[in-house]
Amino acid sequence: MDVYEAVTSRRAVRGFTDRPVPREVLERVLSAAAWAPSGSNLQPWRAYVLTGGPLAELKKRAGKRVVAGDPWDEREYEMYPSALKSPYRERRSRFGKERYSALGVSREDWEARQRAASDNWQAFGAPAALFCYIDRDLGRPQWADVGMYLQTVMLLLRAEGLHSCPQMAWSVYRKTVAEILSPPDQLILFCGMSIGFEDVTVDYIRTGRAPLDETVTFVEDSVLQSHAE
Ligand SMILES: Cc1cc2nc3c(=O)[nH]c(=O)nc-3n(C[C@H](O)[C@H](O)[C@H](O)COP(=O)(O)O)c2cc1C
């Protein structure tokens, strides 16, 4: 698979089969992903990979919290600014519409939306999950490094015929995740990631992207010429 195909075939998959992911595949992917760039080569990511009994136990405990309507753990970082401005607000709302209409859930059906969201904490049925932490003393550039690392992992998973879904949702049950992983207090859970083989019977709507000229500006010779005129 070439890099373009890996990039364009990666998407947030929210339904996996129970076919196990071999340990050696995960090791191959994570060994290669370690080559992701980071400022001054700090490599600020700290990943835990869960499969088998420990993942089943995490799903069980998280599921109990969902059923009990347990409040979310207090935030260690804000997922989004409280007042999302344009154009992000519109993009987010479009994403929500697409996500729930693919499931046949209406905007008003709050309970069905909650049920769909709760699949997050079953790792969408995936047989493997990765939890990525970062040292709480590190700053924004290092969080960006972690993003590059996670995308590298996701692209390499594509090369192995696997799919993934990155999930900040796990951060709201971070204490339950910590019960299973026992990470040092010094670490903040940024993101989980479900990993496995896609369940192709699950419906989805492929997300779109903003037109290139909304997010990219080319500054080239013609710009200098127009300044000179
Ligand atoms: C850091 C990060 C966190 C995300 N958290 C969640 C999540 O908690 N649950 C979920 O279903 N999708 C999550 N997503 C997936 C995004 O919704 C998805 O990447 C986006 O809508 C674009 O769609 P695509 O990945 O299918 O191209 C997350 C993505 C990123 C990059």
The ligand as an SDF file (V2000), in Angstrom:
LIG
                    3D

 31 33  0  0  0  0  0  0  0  0999 V2000
   -7.5630   13.3500   18.5570 C   0  0  0  0  0  0  0  0  0  0  0  0
   -8.8280   12.7350   18.0080 C   0  0  0  0  0  0  0  0  0  0  0  0
   -9.8020   12.3170   18.8950 C   0  0  0  0  0  0  0  0  0  0  0  0
  -10.9850   11.7220   18.4270 C   0  0  0  0  0  0  0  0  0  0  0  0
  -11.8980   11.2610   19.3280 N   0  0  0  0  0  0  0  0  0  0  0  0
  -12.9560   10.5470   18.8880 C   0  0  0  0  0  0  0  0  0  0  0  0
  -13.8250    9.9130   19.8100 C   0  0  0  0  0  0  0  0  0  0  0  0
  -13.6810   10.0210   21.0260 O   0  0  0  0  0  0  0  0  0  0  0  0
  -14.8260    9.1490   19.3220 N   0  0  0  0  0  0  0  0  0  0  0  0
  -15.0260    8.9860   17.9880 C   0  0  0  0  0  0  0  0  0  0  0  0
  -15.9560    8.2690   17.6120 O   0  0  0  0  0  0  0  0  0  0  0  0
  -14.2220    9.5980   17.0750 N   0  0  0  0  0  0  0  0  0  0  0  0
  -13.1860   10.3450   17.4900 C   0  0  0  0  0  0  0  0  0  0  0  0
  -12.3120   10.9040   16.5900 N   0  0  0  0  0  0  0  0  0  0  0  0
  -12.5200   10.6940   15.1540 C   0  0  0  0  0  0  0  0  0  0  0  0
  -12.9620   11.9480   14.4290 C   0  0  0  0  0  0  0  0  0  0  0  0
  -14.3300   12.1790   14.6470 O   0  0  0  0  0  0  0  0  0  0  0  0
  -12.6620   11.7730   12.9390 C   0  0  0  0  0  0  0  0  0  0  0  0
  -11.2740   11.6230   12.7750 O   0  0  0  0  0  0  0  0  0  0  0  0
  -13.1170   12.9530   12.1040 C   0  0  0  0  0  0  0  0  0  0  0  0
  -14.5100   13.0980   12.1710 O   0  0  0  0  0  0  0  0  0  0  0  0
  -12.7020   12.7970   10.6290 C   0  0  0  0  0  0  0  0  0  0  0  0
  -13.2280   11.5930   10.1020 O   0  0  0  0  0  0  0  0  0  0  0  0
  -12.3030   10.4140    9.5700 P   0  0  0  0  0  0  0  0  0  0  0  0
  -11.2320   10.1590   10.5940 O   0  0  0  0  0  0  0  0  0  0  0  0
  -13.2440    9.2240    9.4110 O   0  0  0  0  0  0  0  0  0  0  0  0
  -11.7030   10.8550    8.2700 O   0  0  0  0  0  0  0  0  0  0  0  0
  -11.1680   11.5590   17.0400 C   0  0  0  0  0  0  0  0  0  0  0  0
  -10.1780   11.9960   16.1530 C   0  0  0  0  0  0  0  0  0  0  0  0
   -9.0280   12.5680   16.6200 C   0  0  0  0  0  0  0  0  0  0  0  0
   -7.9660   13.0000   15.6650 C   0  0  0  0  0  0  0  0  0  0  0  0
  1  2  1  0
  2  3  1  0
  2 30  2  0
  3  4  2  0
  4  5  1  0
  4 28  1  0
  5  6  2  0
  6  7  1  0
  6 13  1  0
  7  8  2  0
  7  9  1  0
  9 10  1  0
 10 11  2  0
 10 12  1  0
 12 13  2  0
 13 14  1  0
 14 15  1  0
 14 28  1  0
 15 16  1  0
 16 17  1  0
 16 18  1  0
 18 19  1  0
 18 20  1  0
 20 21  1  0
 20 22  1  0
 22 23  1  0
 23 24  1  0
 24 25  2  0
 24 26  1  0
 24 27  1  0
 28 29  2  0
 29 30  1  0
 30 31  1  0
M  END
$$$$
